[in-house]
Amino acid sequence: MFELKRIIDNLDLVQLSKEMYQLMTELYPICRSITGDGVRKSLRIIGKIIPIDVQEVLSGTEVFDWTIPKEWNISDAYFKDSEGEKIVDFNKSNLHVLNYSVPIKRSLPLTELKPHLFSIPEHPEWIPYRTSYYKENWGFCISHNQLNQLKDEVYEVCIDSSLKDGHLTYGEFVIKGQTEDEILISTHVCHPSLCNDNLSGNVVSAILAGLLEPLSLRYTYRFLFIPGTIGSITWLCLNESKVSNIKHGLVAVCLGDSGSFTYKRTRRGDAEIDHVVTHVLKEAGQKFDVIDFFPFGYDERQYCSPGFDLSVGCLMRTPHGQFPEYHTSADNLDFVKSENLGVSLSLYLNVLDMLENNIKFLNTHPKCEPQLGKRGLYGKIGGNYDSHSFQLAMLWVLNQSDGLNSLLDICKKSNMSFDLIRNAAHALTNKNLLRKAD
């Protein structure tokens, strides 16, 4: 009951925060998309932390109502003015190119170029992130200031990209537990140089998996590093036989900004993961928000589609679209703070610790209270708690352990901390006054 708790209590959060930020710094320059070499390179880097199993799925593969698209790769892109000066250079920012742009090399007047230029008027110095995955197009993303400065002349346009049959690539890492019941942690790896969305989810997931790997755990843990939307659809389609093992799950996104935490409930709304995350957030004593499920956002909407209806929520800081830097060049290494990554990691660990220990017990002496004194439990002090609180916690656990109430249920009814209730259950189990319910 305490192995993960010991890890949490002895975390060097400052060092782990630095490690996550350093990993993010290494991943940041890579141009990623829903397919291509950028995803493979990113998975190789994450693979230095945990032994990821990399899977490749052929272009053209039917996955439910979708089809794996052609693979996109890019080596260069720019457009030059009449004097040969590069106005936009992919090598300075991979956000400058409309993601999934088809190749083009030609000269165009400004009137023909402008429909292919994207900017953000309300943030004139930022570069937007735009995509065209499923409709062939090409374009450039530039600051609005740059757009306003373009002269009415002919520009040399070049996008050196390829769009051809290849593969969709994703990474998977499984930690075998004592049972086949699984906890899923899913994070998307398809965005280029954007830190909060979603390199933060990538690095927190990688370090989290590394911390869990050597432990003896009740649940099996499945970590997915996948392209957004098409990745989760692909995994679900190819792994339907495994889906029933997933009992709880979280989509890890937007974990590095300075906003308070937000939890998006599962489609069911009252799953165990919903209650656990909400309780952990309350015990953290900081401002947070819990919102109902809605069918838009990240991959939780695929896991929670009615044909699967998995207990998968989304645990983040500021939700997508609710911070100005979202999908812009301002979502950079300065926007994300290492200490925020550390707090996010700690929160995830506490959620998993509660899931691991949220067990239902049976009182082996259910007819009246068993005598605690003759078992050395009367007046016993557990952890950092006074003897009265600990004794009361034991009485609560004994009274409520009918095989129906979990430790979290008892925690809520007693208005005591989960740690206190857990410690009480541990003491009672050691004296054979409790046993795990079937």
Secondary structure, 3 states (H helix, E strand, C coil): CCHHHHHHHCCCHHHHHHHHHHHHHHHCCCCCCCCCHHHHHHHHHHCCCCCCEEEEEECCCEECCEECCCEEEEEEEEEECCCCCEEEECCCCHHHECECCCCEEEEEEHHHHHHHEECCCCCCCCCECCECCCCCCCCEECCHHHHHHCCCCEEEEEEEEEEECCEEEEEEEEECCCCCCEEEEEEECCCCCCHHHHHHHHHHHHHHHHHHCCCCCCCEEEEEEECCCHHHHHHHHHCHHHHCCEEEEEEECCCCCCCCEEEECCCCCCCHHHHHHHHHHHHHCCCEEEECCCCCCCCHHHHCCCCCCCCEEEEECCCCCCCCCCCECCCCCCCCCHHHHHHHHHHHHHHHHHHHHCCEEEECCCCCCCCCHHHCCCCCCCCCCCHHHHHHHHHHHHHHCEEEEEHHHHHHHHCCCHHHHHHHHHHHHHCCCEEECC
